Amino acid sequence: MLGTMTAFLAILMVLALRNLAKAALLPVYAVRDIHRGRYARGLFLLSCSGLAAWTLWAVTHSARPKPAPVAAVMYTG
């Protein structure tokens, strides 16, 4: 049972690493396609990689609310 679970998790990890490598190489594939004359596919891949990079940046740099000034917090009216 433990060996089966370990093998299953190992397969999942290999698939995840494979997909991560594909995503990291997406801009390389896009430039290669543009260079070979496949402009539509190359620009599509380039826009997908740009959108993915923007999404990752937006998730990791989420806007935080600015703290209220201390005087406004202490004022009770």
C-alpha positions as CSV (number, residue, x, y, z in Angstrom):
1,M,0.0,0.0,0.0
2,L,2.8,2.5,0.9
3,G,4.7,1.6,-2.2
4,T,1.6,2.2,-4.3
5,M,1.1,5.6,-2.8
6,T,4.7,6.5,-3.1
7,A,4.7,5.5,-6.8
8,F,1.5,7.5,-7.4
9,L,2.9,10.6,-5.7
10,A,6.2,10.2,-7.7
11,I,4.3,10.1,-11.0
12,L,2.3,13.2,-10.0
13,M,5.5,15.0,-9.1
14,V,7.1,14.1,-12.5
15,L,4.1,15.3,-14.3
16,A,4.0,18.6,-12.4
17,L,7.7,19.2,-13.0
18,R,7.2,18.4,-16.7
19,N,4.4,21.0,-17.0
20,L,6.5,23.5,-15.1
21,A,9.4,23.1,-17.5
22,K,7.0,23.5,-20.5
23,A,5.6,26.7,-19.0
24,A,9.1,28.0,-18.5
25,L,10.1,27.3,-22.1
26,L,6.9,28.8,-23.6
27,P,8.6,32.1,-24.6
28,V,11.4,30.1,-26.3
29,Y,8.9,28.2,-28.3
30,A,7.1,31.4,-29.2
31,V,10.2,33.1,-30.5
32,R,11.2,29.9,-32.5
33,D,7.7,29.8,-34.1
34,I,7.9,33.5,-35.1
35,H,11.4,32.9,-36.5
36,R,10.1,30.0,-38.6
37,G,7.2,32.1,-40.0
38,R,4.4,30.8,-37.9
39,Y,3.4,34.3,-36.7
40,A,-0.1,33.6,-35.4
41,R,1.0,30.6,-33.2
42,G,4.2,32.4,-32.0
43,L,2.3,35.6,-31.0
44,F,-0.4,33.5,-29.3
45,L,2.2,31.6,-27.3
46,L,4.0,34.9,-26.5
47,S,0.8,36.5,-25.3
48,C,0.0,33.4,-23.1
49,S,3.4,33.5,-21.5
50,G,3.0,37.2,-20.9
51,L,-0.4,36.7,-19.3
52,A,0.9,33.9,-17.1
53,A,3.8,36.1,-15.9
54,W,1.4,39.0,-15.2
55,T,-0.9,36.7,-13.3
56,L,1.9,35.4,-11.2
57,W,3.2,38.9,-10.5
58,A,-0.3,40.0,-9.5
59,V,-0.9,37.1,-7.2
60,T,2.5,37.5,-5.4
61,H,2.3,41.4,-5.3
62,S,-1.3,41.8,-4.1
63,A,-2.2,45.3,-3.0
64,R,-2.4,45.8,0.7
65,P,-4.7,48.4,2.3
66,K,-2.9,51.4,3.6
67,P,-3.1,51.8,7.3
68,A,-5.1,54.7,8.7
69,P,-3.1,57.5,10.4
70,V,-2.7,57.0,14.1
71,A,-4.6,60.3,14.9
72,A,-7.6,59.1,12.9
73,V,-7.6,55.8,14.7
74,M,-7.4,57.4,18.2
75,Y,-10.0,60.1,17.5
76,T,-13.4,59.0,18.9
77,G,-15.4,62.0,17.9
